[in-house]
Amino acid sequence: MKRSLLLLSIAFVAAAFAPVEEVLKPADHAALGKSIQAWVKASNENKGISKAYEELAKEIEKLDKKAKRNTLALTGDLGRAVWASYDYSKGRVVKGKVHKDTVPAYWDDKAKLEYAVWTPAKYDPRQAYPLLVCFPDKGQKPEQHLMEDWMDPGLREKAVLLCIPLPENEADWNDADAGASKPTGTGNLFTLLNGPEAITRSHAIDFDKIFLCGRGQSVGTALVFGSRFPDRFAGIIGRAGDTLAVTNENFRNLPTLFCGAGANATAFLDANDKLGYKNCTVKADGNEADVWAWIGVQKRAANPTEIVLWPGVPSPKRAYWIETSWDGQGTAWIKATADRATNTVTVTGEGVTKVTLYMNDVLLDLDKPVKVVCNGVESNSTIPRNLERTMGLIYKGRNDPGKIYVNFKEYDLPPPKKDKEAGK
């Protein structure tokens, strides 16, 4: 039986810690991490799930008493615990050289997906490392790309580099489908990022510092994937190649850097500036040292207070804490803001009829009623934190250590009464 990417989409797991309050101690993170690990294992094996959940709930209750607060309100501590649920010391890691490896291909039981990875010589599994997810230029092998194009010693000793191959057929590079019957760029990316044998399983990665990097003809591919999955990455990097046309609006919280690019990158910069984003950098003579310097000041906006989403088919359908669906007909856009001071979420948009909001205590105070205003229609309700939903989102990959949600709710988005362009 062919391996479905849906089965591969188990939780992203890595060391990414949002700048939020932490109350618990490392020993508490470790204890909760063990309970999370046991529940995930039981769920994978479909055995002993109820008992594992019961033990997890007991651990949460114990920590509630210790912190004198609801543990599910402690977003930063939950992130630490998710990372603690994985023992990176047991990861299969080859240090100090470019290492070729394979994983089972998702499109053919008899095929292998080959990739290359660089791990710092002094790699320490107790430390969280930036991850550069690299796409090679056309005709380059993954190991060739890492050995020829990523040689800066400062970068190599402080980051993990993963080079993902692109399909032989260039038409499949940017295919939006995950690729159940043939290799696609999307399928290769998510197999190696969050499949059972993904790098986030074996290497201690800072989940708020994962960057997509394209070179030459693959620069456009990196940018396309950034537009489709903006909440996955801390930034998009292009080197020695020009971009493709994408939806600039989806880069509201996703910075970009282009070194040695052409006219399309300049056009992207101009469109980005016109939207008021001001988070695109074009450096004609940029080199690896410039890339590393830029990475050093970037961090994923895991819980942004403002989101802009222009949905697509089949993606993007979500960005950060908002999700929707769209049939591809007409025009669709959403703008959403979260204001913790007033405990209010405001959503404007058109072309879609429903939105799902994911919530945590970084964005809102879930001890209080939450006001949601959708195209002027207001509703007020209490959104209780929910352990079962929290764990379900961890298992499905919707939660990761940098952005954890503890409940979600669907809302109707009625047609705007006036000024359909508002919020674009």
N, C-alpha and C positions, 0 to 999 in steps of 0.2 A: 504493500500500500504506500502511495506517495505521502510524504510528510507535509501536512498542511501547515501553512504559516500561522493559522489561527492557533494551532497547538503549540507553536513556537513562541507565541506572544505572552510568555510568562513574565513576571515583573522585571522591569529594569531595576537593577540593584547596584548601588555604588555609593561612594562616600561623597555626598554633596550636602552641605549644611547651609541652610538659609540663614541670613542674619536675623534670627529671632531668638527670643528668650529661651534659655535652658535652665531648668530647675533641678532635674535629677542628676545623679552622679554616674560616672562611667560604669560602676558596678550595677546600677539600676538598668542602664542601657543594655548591658550584657545579659542580665537576667530576662528582660523583656525580649531581647533578641532571640534568646534560646526558645522562648515560647512561640514567637513568630515563626522561627525555623521549623519547629515541630509541627505547627499547624500547616505550613506550606508543604512539608514533606507528606503529611497525612493526606492533604488534598491532592497532591500529585499521584499518590498511590491509591487514592480512593479507599482508604482504610484507616479507621480510628479517628475520623474527622471530628465527631462529636466530643470525644474525650479530649482531643488536642485543643478544641475551642474552649471547652470548660476550663482547662488548665490556663489557657491564655486569659480568659476572663478573670480568673482568680488572681493572676499576676497583675492585671490592670487594677483590680480592686485594691490590692495591697499597695500599689504605687499611688493610687488616689489618696489613701490615708496618709502615706508618707509625705506627699507633696501638699496635702490639704487642698487639693484641686483635682478637677477631672483630668486624668492623664491625656485623654483625647484632645484636650485644649492646648496641650504642650507640643506644638507642631515641631519645634526644634528637637525636643527629646525623642519624639516619635521617629524623626529622621535618623537620629543616632542609633536608635534601636533597630531600625530596618537594616542599616549597614552592619550592625553587630550580629544580625541573624545569619550573616555569611562569614565563614572562616576563610579569609583570603590567604592565610598562611599555608593553606593546603592547595592553593591554585597552582596549576602547571605553568611555570614561568621560566623562560630562557632569557637570562640577563646579558646585556652588553653586546648583543649582535642582532642582526636582522634574521628573524626566524620564520621559515615557511611552515605552514600547517594547513590542514584541511578539516572541513566539517561535512557531514552528509548533505548532499544536495536536496533541496526541497522539491525540485521538479523531476527527479529521477532517482529511484532507489539505488541504482548502480553507479551513480555519478558522485563526484566530490566537488565541493566548492573550495578552491585553494586561495589562501590569503597570506599576508605577511605582517609581522608585528615586530616592533622594536620596544624593548623594555630597558630602562636605565640600568647601568651596571651596578649601581648602589640602591637598587629598588628595595623598598621596605614596605611590606604589606600592611603595616600599621599606619601608613601615610596615604593621603588621598592625592592622586596625580591627575593633572589635566590630560585629556585624551584628544588627540588629533586624528579624526577619521578622514583618511586621505583617499582620493580617487586618482588613479594614474592617468597620464595622457594616453591618447589613442596609440596602440601598439606597444605600450609599456607593460611589463609584468609587474606585479605588486612588489616583489623583492627588489627589482631594478629601480622602481620609483623611490623606495625608501633609501636605497644605497646611493642614488645619484642626486636626488633632489632635496633630501632632508639630512644635511651633514653638520649643521651648526652644533658645536659641542655643548653650548649653554642650554639649548633646547633639548638635545638628546638626553641630557642627564637629569632633566626635570619634568619630562613628559613621556607618556606612552603614545606610540604612533601605530595606528592600525591602517593598513592599506587594503582596500576592498576592490576586487576586480570588477570591471564592467563587462557586460555581455559582448560577445563577438559582433553581434548585430547592433550597430550604433543606434538603430531605431528603437531598441529596447532599453537604452540607457535611462531615459527619463519616463519610461512607461509607468503610469500611475497605478497599474495593477501590481499586486504583490507577486504574481507570477507562479500560479499553481502548476502550469504545464510547460513553462520555459523559463530560462534565467532572465531576470530583469534587474535593473539597477535598484529598484525598490526592494525586491526580494533579497538581493545580496546584502543590502544595507541592514535590513532588520533581522536577517538571520544572524549576522555577525555582531549586531548590537544588543539584541535581547532574546536570542534563541537559547536553548538549553546549554549550548557550548559557546556562548558569546563571550566576548572579552570582558564584559561587565560581571561575568561569573568568576573569571580567573584572576583578574587584575583589580587592584584597589583604585577605582576611578572616582575623581571628583565629579559628581553628576551635574554640578552647576558650572563645569568648565569642560564641556564636550563641544568640539568645534568640527564643522564640516569643511574640508579643504579640497579644492579642485585645482588641477594644473592643466594648462593647454586647453584641449577640447572638453575636458571634464569640468571646467569652471562653471559652465552653464548648468551642468548636472547638480553640482553642489548648491547653486542658487535656487534651482527648481525645488530641490528637496527642502531647503530652508523655508520656502514659501508655503509648502504643503504641511510641514511639521514644525512650526515656529517654536513651540514650547519644549521641544526636545533638546535644543542646542543653545550654546552661549554666544555663538557667532558663526558667520560664514566667511571663508577665506578663499580668494581666487589668486592664482599666481600664473603669470606668463600666458594669459589667455583671456578672451573676452566673454561677456555674459550672454544669456538668452533673455528674451522678454518674459517677465514674470509679473505677478500682482504685487506692486510695491506696497500696497496698503497692509499686507500681512507682515511687513517688517517693522511694525510699530515698536516692538520690544526686542527686535533681533538685529544687532549691529553687523555690519559687513566691512570687509577690507579687501581691496583689489590692488595687487602689485603687478605692474607691467601689463595692464589691461588696455583695451581699445575704446572706441567710440561708444560702444554699448554700455560699458561700465560708467562712462561719463554721463550718459543719458540716465542711467539708473540713479546716479548721485543727484542729478538735477531734479528728477521726479521725487526722490526721497526728501530732498530739501524743500521742495514745493509743498509736500505734505506736512512739513514742520517737524519731521523726525530727527534730522540732523545726526544720524548715527551711522553714516556711510563714509568711509575713508578711501580715497583713491591716491595711490603713491606710485608714480610711474617707475621709479628706480628702487622700489622696495625689495628687500632681500629677506633671508631667513631671520636675521637678527631683528629686523623691523617687525616681522610676524610675531616673534616671541615677545617683543616689547608690547605689542598690541594685545596679545593674549593675556599678558600680566595684569592689565587693567580692566579686562572684561570679566563679567560674571553673569550667568543667566538670570534674567528677571523672572524668578520662579513664581512670584506672587504679585504680578503687576496690578496696579490699581486701575489701569485703563487698558482696554483691549479693543483692537480693531480686527475684524475677521471678514474677509470676502471668501465665502465657501466655494468649494469646487466639487467635481464628481470624478472619482470617489473621494478625493481629499483636496483641500483640508475640510474637515467637518468640525474641528475643534481647535481651540487655542487657549492654553492655560486653563482657566476655570469656567469656560463657556463652551457649549457644544450644541450643534444643530444639524439639520439635514437639508439638502437642497436637491431638486430634481433636474437642475441644469437649465431650466427654462427661465428666460428673462434675465433680470439682474437681481442679485442678492447681496446684502451687506449687513453687518452688525457692528455696532459700537456699544461697549459696556463699560461702566465705571463702578467701582466699589468704594464707598466712603465709610470707614469704620467709625468715624466720629458721630455720624448720624445713623449708623447701622443700615445703610441704604445701598441697594444695587439699582442702577438705572441702565436700562437697555433700550436702545433705539435701533431701528433697522427696517428693512423691507425685503420682500422676496422669500421669506421663510415664515412659518406659522407658529413654530415652537422653539424654545431654547431650554437647555438643561444647564443649571448653575451648580457648580461644585464649590463646596464651602469649607473653610477652616477658620481658626481663630486669629490668623494673621490678617485676613481680609475683613472679618466681621467678628463681633462679640456674640457667640452663639448661646450665651446665657440670657440674651435679651431677644425680643421679637425682631425679626428682620423685615424691613420694608423693601419690596421689589416693585419698581415702576417700569412697565413694558409699554413703550410708545404711549406714555401718558396714563396708562391704566395701572392703578396702584393696588397692591395686595400686602397684607401684613400677616405674618405667621411665625410661630416658633419652629426652628429647625434643630431638633435635638441631635447631638453627636451620636453616631451609631457605630459600634464596634464591628458588627457584621459587615456593614457596607464599607467601612475602612479597610478591613481585611480583603474583601472582594476586590477593591480597587488596587490594592497591593498585588494581589495574585494576577490580575488582568493587565498590570502594567500601567494603569492610569495614575497610580501613586508611585512616587519614587522618593528617595530621602530628601530631596530638595523641595518637593511640592507634594504635600500630603493633604488629602481632603477627607473629611470625616462624615460627610453626608452630601446629598445632592437632591435637587428637586426640579421638576419640569414645569415650565410656565408657558402660557399662550402668548404669542407675540402678534397682537392685532395689527391690521394695516395702519400705517401712520395717518393721522387725521389731516395733516397738512405738512408742507415743506418736506417732500420726500427726500430731498438732498441733505437734510440735516444730519450731522454726525459723520459725514463721509470723510 
